[in-house]
Amino acid sequence: MLCPSLSPFVFLGLVSLASGRVLSARGGDVAVLDRWKPHDQVAVFQERASAGVHGELELRFKPWLNVGGGCLPYAAVDKDGNHGMGLRPTGDDDGDCGDATKGQLYARVGTSNGRTGIVYSWYQPKIQTDSESHKHSYSSIVVWVHSDKCDATADDHRVVGVSYSNGKDTYDKALSPGTLYAAGSTAGNTHPVVGHDGQVNVFPSRNGAEHALYPPLIDWDRLPPLATEQLNGMQYQHARCPFNDGNIQASLDAAFNADFYADLKAEPDDCKAETPKPAAPATFKVVDLECMKQGPESGSSTCPFSLAQDDGTTLDETDAEAILRHMTAQTFLRYVKGDRAALTDTCVFYTKAVTAANAATGLAVAATDWACRESQKPRYTAWNLFPNSYDASIHKGVRDFFAMFTPGSWLDPVRKKQQEFEKTLPKGVVPPSVRYFQQMSEAMAEACFGKVIIMTETPSELALYEPGKKYQDISFNNVFWSHERPVLQRKVKSGEIQLYALDADTKEAWEIVDVDTFRLGPLTKFRRDLHSESAHQILGTFEQSQVQARDNVCPRSGLASQPPGQDWFGSYGSNGW
């Protein structure tokens, strides 16, 4: 996905540079752009919950915290993306970390198994116990709520259970009945009182809230871009941020307990009749989808690019960072070429390539070609779903979303920022071009419904694309794992999609029956029976679909913008990534 000077190394998943220097995972903790600040100098954000009902829920069930040992909570990051340096686990377990004015509570609402949970997290600059001692630690609870009303307000919800973290990625779900509740910033005793004694776990406090801490709450979506970039890119040696983009869904799934919802309906029987429009995903903001009415079979996008930003200001097109901040998954979703009807049962994703035969070229051509020529029906990869150079050439105001490495294009400031990045390879930093395509990939995952196909060379080993496992060096990442997988897993669990793994070589496909382990189920068929169809029938199908593969097969997709030997939606890396 990087510029040509790095592609022979990056897309092979290696960590060797052209200079011959070999990179390895840095020992200890690695911050984005090496942005560190003493832990007691990280400025706390003022309380700011999410918008709408989600924010009201965050405040209604905001917990108290009684600390009986160890560090008090501190802010992890500031508005400029500086991360607290943490403290060495020496001396007293509460040494140099006892300032109650430095605390921050992080909140994020999401769903697991169709149920709503609110993740609340506190950061501590060190943990110092007999079993675990290191810089940086997070403690969390997940408050599970339920309402039996359609269009429920926050006041309509009640707590059905609380899960308490007892490790960096595990939760105790049996302690919930012992939870005490107190009054807080909202009326009523709806605020759990949590205890922490300096160990790895939190638990229901028995001491009430009279002397408890109640630090300002900041919702994930209210954090500035540099702060979320730091929390998404920070590489902890021992800790794990439970609420960042890469971990939020896993945290919710680990904390979920079906027993909390025993004998409770998911929603009233008449909710679907009253609200036929599907609800926005719990961890994704609502956006204007007007341009999605242009399906991928419409030929070309006529949707002009808007310079207006959500805050009412105009995008500075000379500023690479401003462009990257603007081009979020939400922005991409506004321009995707297809509404829900067009993108039901038609989406094809693909992983990075891992075999010697395909590692240098990736699966972009193979996946797009299969979707166009061999699939039983017209299907689309990312290359078909966003405005491209053809669209921009025939419609005024339309931007080519694949012009990342085209000199003089609207993305030229990002291209130049990418070139500067390659000169220094700063540790722990996501390359500028990667940030852009991560968001495009996430938007496609949000836009797709029904039967969704993932082309891969290793159908039975999709779980091994996680960094640190068989197919991904821990110092790097891949777009499938970091940005597509979390959305697809969430949508499977909410019943919006079904996932299938397609073998890139044999074109056999299997349903993925467990999206946490990627366990495969029955064999299924998505391939056209080309031997039983006449050339006339096949040509007719191609002409009707207007979705064709690279060059002669798909000249109007964006795939021609990707030079041979690169894989923009596959593997990527840099020094520390």
N, C-alpha and C positions, 0 to 999 in steps of 0.2 A: 504493500500500500504506500510505501515511501517513494521518494524520487528515485530515478534509475541508479544513482550512485550507491545506494544502499541495498537495492532490491535483491542482488544475487545472494546477499548474506541474510537479510531479514526474512525473505520469503521461504528460505530453506529452514528457518527456525534455528539458525546457528547464532552464536554469540561472538563470532570472529569478525573483526573489522578489516577493511581493505588494507589498513596499515600493518596488519599481522598481529595486532594486540588482541589478546583474548580477554573477554569480559566475563565476569562471574558475579553471582548474586552477592551484593555487599553484605557483610556481616553487620548485625544490629538493625537499626531502624533507618529507613530511607524516606525522606520527605520530598515532596514535589518541589523542584527547583531549589532544593536544600534550604527551604524556608523554615527556619527555626527561631524560636523566641523563648526566653526563660519562662517557665510555666506560670510564674506569678505576675508576668507582664502581659499575658494574653487577655485582651479586653473582652469583657462579657457583653453579649448582645442583649439589648432590652427585650422584654417578653413580647413575642409576636407569634401567634398561632397561625395555622393554615386558614385559608379563606373558607367561608361557608360552613356547612354542618361539620365537616372534618375538624375545623378549628374549634368549633364549639364543643365537640366531643373531647378534643385534647385538653381543653380547659376544665370541662366538667369532671373529668376523671384524673386530673393532674395529681400525682402522688406527693406525699410528704416523705422525708427520709430522715430516720434517726441513725446517727453514726456513733457506734460505740467503740470503734477502734480503727486504726489505719487512716488513710488520707480522706479529707473532705473532698467533695466534687470540685473540679476546676473546669474552666472553659478549655476545650481542646484546640480550637482554631479561632483566629480573628478575621476581620473583614478583608484583610489583605492576603489571606491564605497562609499566614504564619502558624505553625503548629508548636504547641508547647514542647520544650525540650525533654520534659519528664525529669524524674529524679532517680539517682542510683538507689537500689534497695539496701541501704546501709543505715546504721544508727537506729533511732526509734521508728516504729512503723508509721507514726504520724509526724515524723520530723520534717519540717519545712513545708508542710502541706495542710495547715490547719486554719487557713483564712476563709471564713464563711462567706465573705463578700465576693469571692472569685468563682463561685459556682455557676454552672449552667445545666439546664435539663433539656435534652434533645428529644423531639417527638416526631413520629411519623405514623400515619394511618395506612393500613393495608388490609388485605384479605388472605385467608387460607381456607381451603375447602368451602368457599362461599360464605365464610363468616368474617365479621369485622373485628380486627384487633388493633390496639393502639400501642405502639412500641415507645417506651420511655427509657432513656439511657442517661447515665451519668459517667463522666470520664474522671479517672484519678491518675495523677502523674506517676504513681508507682504502686506496686503491691508487694507486700513483704510478709510472707507466711512461711511455715515450715515446709509446705509442699510446693510453693510457687513464689518466686521473687524475681521481679524484673521491672523495668520502666514501662509505663503506659498500661492502663487497664480500663475496661468498661464493665459496668454493672447495669443490668436491664430488668425491666418487667414488661410483660405484655398484658394489657387489660382487655379482656374479651367482652364484647357488648352485644346486646340483642334488642330488637324492637319488633313488635308484631303489627306495626302500622305501615301503610304505604306512605311514601314521601315523609318519613319520620324526621322529626327535629331531634336535636341533642337531648332535650328533656324527655323524649319518648323512649330513650334507650336506658337499659339497666345493665349492670355488671353481672355476668354469668360465671366468670372465673378470672383468676389472675395467675399467670405463669411467672416464676422467679428464676432468673439466670443462676446456674450453679457451675458454670464454666464458660469459656469464650464462645461456645456455640451449642450449649445444652441448657435445658430448662427443667426445673422441678414443677410439675403440674399437680402434685398431690397436696401442696401446702395451702391451696386457695381457701379452703373452709376456715382457716385460722386468720384470715385477713380482717383487720380492723379498718373502719372508715371514719373520716373526720370531715368537718367543714373546711372549705378552702376559699378559693377565689370565686367560686360559684355557690349558689345556695344549696343547702342540703348536705348530708354526710355521704358524699359520693367519692371522696378522695382516699385511696388506699394509703395506709401508713406502713412504710417499708423500713426494714432494719438492715444495717450493714455493720459488721464488726471487724472489718479489715481482712476478712477471708475472701475467697473467690466468689462466694455465693451471697445472695441477698435473700430475705425471708420476711414473713409477716412480723412486724414489730408489735411488742406487747406494751409499749410505753406511751401510747397515745401520741398526739401531735403537738403537745404544749411546747416542747423544746426542739421540735424537728426542723429540718431545713426545707426551704421551699424556693429554690433558686429560679431565676427567670427561665421560662420555657421558650425555646426557639424551634419552630417547625423546619423540617428539611427544606421545603420549598421556599422558605423565607431567608435561608442563608444566601449570602452573596455568591456569585459564580466562583470566585477564587477560593472561598471556603469549601464549597462542595467539591471543587476540583482537588483540593488537598485531601479531603476525607475519602474521595474515590481513589486517588492515586497513592496515598500513603501506604508504605510497606512496613508493617510492624513485624518485628522479629518474633514476638510472642503474643501480642494482643490482636484483637479483631474488632473493627468498627461494625456494630450489629445493624446499623440503620442506613449505611450508604447504599448506592445503587446496586453494587455487586452482592450485598449480603442481606438486604431487607427481606426478600422473599424467603430465603433460607431460615432467617430468624423467626419469621411468622410460622413457617411450616414446623420448625422444631418446637415451638411453643404451643402449637395447637393441641387441644384435647377435645375429642368428640364428646366425651362425657359431660363437658360443660353445657352442651346443647342437647342433651338427652331429652326427648319428647318435645322439643321446640321446633316449630316449622321454620323453614328458611324465610318465608314471607307469606303474607295472607294470600288466599287463593285468588283474589281478584286484583292483585297488584299488577300483573302483566296486562290485564285488560285496561287498567287505568293509566299505565305508563308503558305503552308499546315501544317507545324509543329506548334502546339499550342504554344502561347507565354507563358513565365513563369509568374506566378502571380505577380502582381505589388509589393507586399510586401514580396516576397520570392525570394531568390537568385537562379540562375541557377546552377544545379549540374550535375555531371556525372551519368547517369542513366543506365549504362551498365549492372549492375547486375539485373535490373528490368526485363530483358528479360527472366529470369527464373520465370515463372508463378507459382502460388501456387499449380497448378495441376501437376507440374513437379516432385513432390515427395519430394525432399530435395534440400536444397541450397548447391551449390558447390562454392559459392562466398567467397574467402578468405578475411579475415579482413586485412585492410591496416593500418600500423602505421604512414603513411605519413600524415602530416597535411597541411592545405592550405597555410601556410606560408613557406613551404619547410622543416620544422623541423620534427623530429621524436617524436611521442607521448611517454611521460614518463609514463610507465605502473605502476609505483609504486606510482604515485601521484594521489590521488582521484580527486582533483580539476581539474587537467589536463585532466583526463578522462571525467569528466562532461562537461568541456568546449569543448572538442572534439566531444562529442556525442550530437550534435545539431540535430534539425529536418532535416537539410540538409544532415548530415552524415547518419542518419537512412534511409533517402530516397534512398541513394545509395544501400542499402542492402534489401529493401523491395522486397518480392517474388512475383512480378507481374508487368507487364507493363500496359499501359493504356487499351489495349484490354482486358487483364485478369481482370482488376479492374474496368470495366464498368458494372454497374448494379449488382455488387456482394459484396459490402461492407456493413457490419453490425457494427454499434457502439452501445454502451449502456451507460446509465446513472448510477449514484450511485443508490443503492437500498434505499428505504425510508419506506417501510412497515415493520411491526414487524416480519413478516415471513421471509423476505429476507435481512434485514438490516445488519445482522452479516456476511452473506456469499456473498452478492452482486449478480450481474447478469452475471458474466463472464461465468459460466457453462451454465446457461439458454440460453444466447445469442449464444454461440458457438454450443451448442447442437441443437438449432433451426436452425442455419445456415447450419449445417451438415445434419440433419435428416428431418426437417419439411419444409424447404424452397422449393419452386417450382424448384429451380435450385441450384447448388453449390454456396454457399456464404461464406464469410470469416470474422472473427473478427481479431483483432490485434494478437491474439494467433496463427493464421495461417500464418501470413504475414512476420514474421522475423525469421532469423536463430535460431534454438533451440538446445536442447541437442542432439537430434537424428542426426541432420545435422552435428553438431560438432564431433559426435562420428564416423562418416563414411567418412568424408572429411577433409583432412589435411588443416589446416589454417583457417577453418571456426570457428567462435566464437558463443557460446550460448548467445544470447542477453537477455535471461530470467534468467541468473545465478546470479541475484542480491544478493540472500541470500545463495549462495552456497560457503562455505568456500574453499579457495584455488583457486577459479576461477579467470578469468581475471578482474572481477568486485569486487574482494575481498577488494581492497583499499576503494571502495565506501561503501561496507558493513560495514567496520570498521568505516568509517566516520559517517555512519548512527548510529552506536552504540554510538559513542561519542556524536552525536547530541541528542540522547534520554536521555543522562545523565543530560543535562543542559536545553534542550528545549528553546533555545534562541528565544526571541520575534521577530516576523516579518520575520523569516527565513523559506524559503521553505526547507523541509527535503531533504537531498541528494538523497535518492531513488526516491522521488517524482519528483525532477528535471529531472532525467533520463527518467522516464515514461511519463512525460509531453511532452518531445521532441519526443518520439516514437509515442505518440498519434497524435501530430501535423503532423508528417510525414505521417501517414496513411491517415489523412484528406486531405493532399496535393496530395496523390497518387490516390485517388478514384474519379470516374466520373460516370455520368449517375444517375440511381436511387440508392439513398443511404438511408439505413434504420437505425433508432435509436430505439433500444428496451428500453422501460421504463415502470415503473409501473403506471405512471401518464401522459398518452399521451396528455391530454388537458392542462397540466400545466407545460410544459417544461420551460416556461419563469420564473417559480418560483424556478429554481435551481440557480439563481443568488444569490451571497452572500448577506445576509440581508433579503432575502425573505423566503417564507414558508419552502422550503426544504434545505436551507443552512444557517447555522449560519454565521453571518457576520465575525466572527473571523477565519473562515475556508474557504475552497474552494473545488471545485471538478473538475476533469480533463475535463469532458464534457464542463463545462462552461468556464474554463480558457483557454483551448488550442484547443479543437476540434470545439466548437461553432463558434469562430471568422472566422476560415478557411472555415467551411461549409457555413456560411452565405455569405461570400464573393463569394464563388463559385456558390451559387444559383443565386446571383445577376449578375454574369458574364455569366450565362447560361450554366455552366459546369456540374452542378448536379441538381437533384430534390430530395427534402427531404421528407421522410415518417416517421411517428411515429408508432411504433409497440407495442401493449399492451403486456407486458410480461406474463400476465395471460391468456387472451382470445386469443392472437395471431391475433387479428383484427388489421388492419392498416389503416391509413388515410394519405392522402397527406397533407403536411404542406404548406399552400398557402400564408402565410405571415411569413417570416423568422425573422422579427423584433419582432413580438408578439407571434410567434409560433401558430398562429391560424390554426385550422384544416379545411380541405376541405372534399372532398368526401371519402367515405369508399372504400378501395381497397383490393385486395387479393394477398398475397405472400406465403400463406401456401399450402403445398402439400395436395391433397385429398387422404389421406392414405387409406380411406375406399374403394376407387374405384380401387386401384392398388393391384396387386398380390405381394406376398412376393418376388417372383423372380424378378419382375420389380424393386421393391424398392432396393433389394440387388444389382442389376446390376448398378443402379444409384450411390449407395455408392461406389462400386468398381471403377467406372469410375472417380468419382470426386477426390478420394484420399484425400479428406478433411473430417476428421472425428472428432467427439466430444471427450471430455475428457475420459481418461481410455480406455474402450473397443471400444468406438465410434470414438474417435480422438486421438489415442496413439501417433501420430507424430506431434501434435501441441505442443505449449509451455505451455499449460495450466497446465500440471502436475507439473510444477515448482512452482506454486502458492499454498501454504499450505491452507488447509481448514480454513475458517473463515477470510480470507484476501481478499481484493479487490484492487489490485494494480492500476487499471484504474478507480476507483470509487471515494469515498470520501477520504479526507486526512486532516490533520491539525497538528498543534503544538501550543505551547504557542504563541498566536498572529497570528496564521494562521487558 
